[in-house]
Amino acid sequence: MTSGLLRHRLVVEADAHPNLMLRLLEPFAIHEVLPTRVRIDGPADGEMNPKALGTLRAEIAFTAPTELAERLWARIDVMVPVRNSHLVSTASAGAAA
């Protein structure tokens, strides 16, 4: 059932806001896409200063059609705390067979 699906990795750099993870994952829930891996790297010191938010880096891996992956990326890229994002796509094992 993976025909037409690609593996994607969405990399996001954003302000280290406490509810950022909820915001980043919400579009996936709305489109019924289950991430296969999520990695978060927060501020090195672990401290959060509301006047000077550090940077949080998130990598979200998932499988979906290209059109849906690009839609998810577009939704996340326009979020207020997001500073930078990019989408990397590769063929999944099922799609390559």
C-alpha positions as CSV (number, residue, x, y, z in Angstrom):
1,M,0.0,0.0,0.0
2,T,3.0,2.2,-0.3
3,S,2.9,2.7,-4.1
4,G,3.1,6.3,-5.0
5,L,4.5,7.2,-1.6
6,L,7.8,8.8,-1.0
7,R,9.9,9.1,2.2
8,H,10.2,12.7,3.3
9,R,12.2,14.6,6.0
10,L,11.0,18.0,7.0
11,V,13.6,20.1,8.7
12,V,12.4,23.2,10.7
13,E,14.3,25.9,12.6
14,A,12.1,28.0,14.8
15,D,11.8,30.0,17.9
16,A,12.0,27.6,20.9
17,H,8.5,28.2,22.1
18,P,6.9,25.8,24.6
19,N,4.0,24.8,22.3
20,L,6.0,24.6,19.1
21,M,5.9,20.8,18.9
22,L,2.1,20.8,19.1
23,R,1.9,23.3,16.3
24,L,4.4,21.4,14.1
25,L,2.6,18.1,14.5
26,E,-1.0,19.3,14.2
27,P,-0.9,19.5,10.3
28,F,0.2,15.8,10.3
29,A,-2.8,14.8,12.5
30,I,-5.2,16.8,10.4
31,H,-4.0,15.0,7.2
32,E,-3.8,11.6,9.0
33,V,0.0,11.3,8.4
34,L,1.9,9.5,11.1
35,P,5.5,10.6,11.4
36,T,8.0,7.7,11.5
37,R,10.6,9.7,13.3
38,V,10.8,13.0,15.2
39,R,14.0,14.6,16.5
40,I,14.1,17.8,18.4
41,D,17.2,19.8,19.3
42,G,16.4,22.7,21.6
43,P,18.6,25.5,23.1
44,A,22.0,24.0,24.2
45,D,21.5,25.4,27.8
46,G,18.0,24.1,28.1
47,E,16.8,27.5,29.3
48,M,14.0,29.5,27.8
49,N,14.1,33.3,28.1
50,P,10.8,34.8,26.8
51,K,12.7,38.0,25.8
52,A,15.3,36.1,23.8
53,L,13.9,32.7,22.6
54,G,16.6,30.4,21.5
55,T,16.3,28.3,18.3
56,L,14.7,24.8,18.2
57,R,15.5,22.5,15.3
58,A,13.0,19.8,14.4
59,E,13.4,16.9,11.9
60,I,10.2,15.1,11.1
61,A,10.4,12.0,8.9
62,F,7.2,10.6,7.3
63,T,5.8,8.8,4.2
64,A,3.3,10.4,2.0
65,P,2.5,11.3,-1.6
66,T,4.6,14.3,-2.8
67,E,1.6,16.6,-3.1
68,L,0.7,16.0,0.5
69,A,4.2,16.4,1.7
70,E,4.5,19.7,-0.1
71,R,1.2,20.8,1.5
72,L,2.4,20.0,5.0
73,W,5.6,21.8,4.3
74,A,3.7,24.9,3.1
75,R,1.5,24.9,6.1
76,I,4.5,24.7,8.5
77,D,6.7,27.1,6.6
78,V,4.2,30.0,7.2
79,M,3.9,29.5,11.0
80,V,4.9,32.6,12.9
81,P,7.8,31.0,15.0
82,V,9.3,29.2,12.0
83,R,12.5,30.9,10.8
84,N,13.5,28.4,8.1
85,S,12.4,25.0,6.7
86,H,13.1,22.6,3.9
87,L,11.7,19.3,2.7
88,V,13.9,16.4,1.5
89,S,12.3,13.6,-0.4
90,T,13.5,10.1,-1.5
91,A,11.8,7.1,-3.0
92,S,10.6,4.5,-0.5
93,A,11.5,0.9,-0.8
94,G,7.9,0.1,-1.8
95,A,7.8,2.8,-4.5
96,A,11.2,1.7,-5.9
97,A,10.1,-1.9,-6.4
